[in-house]
């Protein structure tokens, strides 16, 4: 079953083409990582897929029931407690207070937030706790699809690793599919089933690779070996770290 289809999606800003005729299918339960050089339109594509931006051409077909989204910044309400931040989507949906509380606490448990922290405010939390809160907020509606827009870029290496493990375990537990934007190839190898590479000259998708081993079975050695193999031996990944956008039309 296909959870998401992008059919010929194109977009431009101020007359400059960012995405051109992108075609992509994400299967149910599958995590797909989007990688590519700076400025190739990764975030724009995930925002279009999530319905935050209207594509200039093409269409987005959703085969899932409901989705959640996690941004690079947690984007928490500073005046609301952790519990109320997590429950905010339920409040918008009209869920009664008792149900909001129960489901928010369950979502907090899923991301290993201590119950004692639920009455704190975002300013009282560490960066990792704020990001856990944002993940719990995305999961509280029990989505079967989650969009990730470079959610761990601002975190240090150790904390990023814990957040990646959290995504892997949550995806297994909740069985959601997802589209995961990242500039970190090692992160893509750790969390995704497929890696899709966007073209550096705005010609859509250059290609894709299925990641060896199952999610959760990849240790540091296998992740490092896979990344090195891609970078050294696979021409598909030769431009993913390019940053000179002037050479694109």
N, C-alpha and C positions, 0 to 999 in steps of 0.2 A: 504494500500500500504506500502511495506517495503522500508525504505530509506537506510538502511545499513544492510548487513549480514556479520558476521564473521563466517566462516565455518572451524572448526577444526584448528584454528590458534595456532601455537607453535613457540617458539623462545628460544634461549639460548645465553648467553654471555660467551666466554672462556670455553665452555663445561658445564656450569652451567645452568640448565633449569630455565627459568623465567616464561614462559607461556606454558601450555600443553593442546592442544585440546580444545581451547576456542570456544564456540559456542554462538552467540548472534545476535538477530535481534532488530533493532530499527525502529519503525514505523514512517511514515511521520507525522511531527508535534509533535513528542514526544521527551521530554528531559529525557535522561537516565543518572543517576549518577553512577560512578564507585567508590566504596569504598573498603577498605581492609587494612591489616596491612602494615607497611613499608616494601618495598622490594618485594611486591607481583606482581609487573609488571603492575601497573595501567597506568603509563605514557608510558611505552613501548607499551602497547596495543593500546592506543589512537594514538600514533605515527604510528603504523602499520596500523590502520584503516584510518588514514589521508594520507597514502602513503609516509610517511617520512622514514619508515623502511620497508624493505622487509622481510616478515615472512619466517622462515626456512621451515615451512610446513603450509598447509592450504591455504585458499584464502579469499579475501575480495571482496564482491560484492556491488557496489555502485548503488543505485537506485535514487540518487538525481542528479540534474543538475550541481550544483557547490557548493563548500564548502568554508568556512572561518575557520581560526584557531586563537585562543588566547592563548598565553603562560603565564607562571608565571611571566616572565619579559616582559615589553611592547615591547622591541626589535625595538625601533624606530630609524630611520636614524638621527644621531645627527646633520648633516649638512643641513637637510631639515626642512622646516617649518611644523607646524601642518597640514596645508592644504595639503601640498605636501606629507607628510607621509600618510595621509588618502587616497590620490589619487594615491598612488604608484601602487597598483594592476591594476588600470585603465590605468596607463601609460604603464605597462608591456603588457597589452592587446591591446595597440594601439589606445585607445580612444582619440579623439581630445581634445585639451586643454580646450575649452569652456565646453564640456561635463564633463571632469574631474572636473573642478571647481564647476559646478552645483551639481554634484552627491556627491562630497566631502562635500560640505556645507550642503546638505540634510542629509548625514550620521552624520555630526557633530550636527545637530539639533536633530536627533533621540537620541543621547547620551547626550544631554543637554550641549554641549560645546558652550561657548559664541563665537559669530562671531569675537569679538575683539581679541580672543586668537589664531585665525587661522594663523596669521602671526608670532607668537612666535616660538621659537625653543625648543626642548625637555628639554634642560637645564633650561629653564625659567619656566617650569611647575611643579606643585605639583605632588606627586605620583598618586593621584586620577585622575588628568587631563591627565597624561601620559597613565593611563590605559583606560580612556575614549577614548583617541585617538586610542589606539590599538583596542578597540572594534569597533570604527567607521571604522577603516581600514578593519576589518574583515567583516563588514556589507555593505561596499560600493559597492561590486559586487552583492548585493542582493542574498546572498546564501540561499539555502533551507536546508543546513545542516551546523552546526558550531561545531567545536571541541574545547573544553576547557581543557587546561592542568594546573590544579591548578592555575587559573588566579588571585586569590585574596589572596593567602597565605601570601604575604608580607605586606598586608594592615592592618591598625588598625581596631578595631571592628566596629566603626561607619561607616568608609569608606567602609569596606567590605559589610556592610548591604546595603549601597546605590548602590554599584556595583551589588549586587544580585538582588535588585529591578529593576535595569536597564536591566539585562538579562531577567528577567521575563516579563517586559513590552515590550522589543524588540522582544522576542519570540512570544508574542501574536500579536504584530503589524505586524511582518514580516512572521509569521507562519513557522519558520524554525524548523527542528528537531535538536537534538544535543546529543553529548556524553560529559559528564561533569566529569572530574576527580577531586576528592577532598579527603582530609583526615579528613574533618570536617563533621561529620554526621548531625549536625544542618543545615549546608549549603546545603547538599544533600536533606534534608527534605524540605527546603524552595524552592529550585529551580526546583526539578525534579518531573517527573510523576512516574518514577520507580527508585528503588535503586537496583543495582546489586552488589553483594558482591563477590570479588575474594577470592579464597581459600588461606589460609596461608601456605599450603604445596604444592603449585603449581599443584593442580589437576583441574585447570580450574575454573569454576564459582560454588560457594557453593550454591547460591540461589538468589532469588530476592523478593522484596516486592513492591507493589503499594502503593504510599503515599496517605493517606486520604485527602480529599478535593481537589479542583482545585488549580492550581498555582495562586497566587495572592489573594486567599481567606484564606490563612493560616496566622493567627496572631501569636504573640510571645507565647501565651499560648498554642495554638494547636501544634506549632513546638516543644516547650519544652516537652509537654506531649507525643508526638510521639517519640521523641528521648529517653526519659526515658523508655517508653514502650519497645522500641527495645533493649536498653542496659540491662534492668533488666529482661525482660520476654521472649526475643526471642534469642534462642541459635545461630541463624545465625550470630548475631552481637557480639558474645562473644570474638572474637579474632581481631576485626578490629583495635584496638589500640595497638596491640602487636608490639614490635620493635626488639625482639631478633631473628635475622635471622639465627643464628647458628643452631637452632633446625630443620630447614628445610633441606631436603636432597639436 
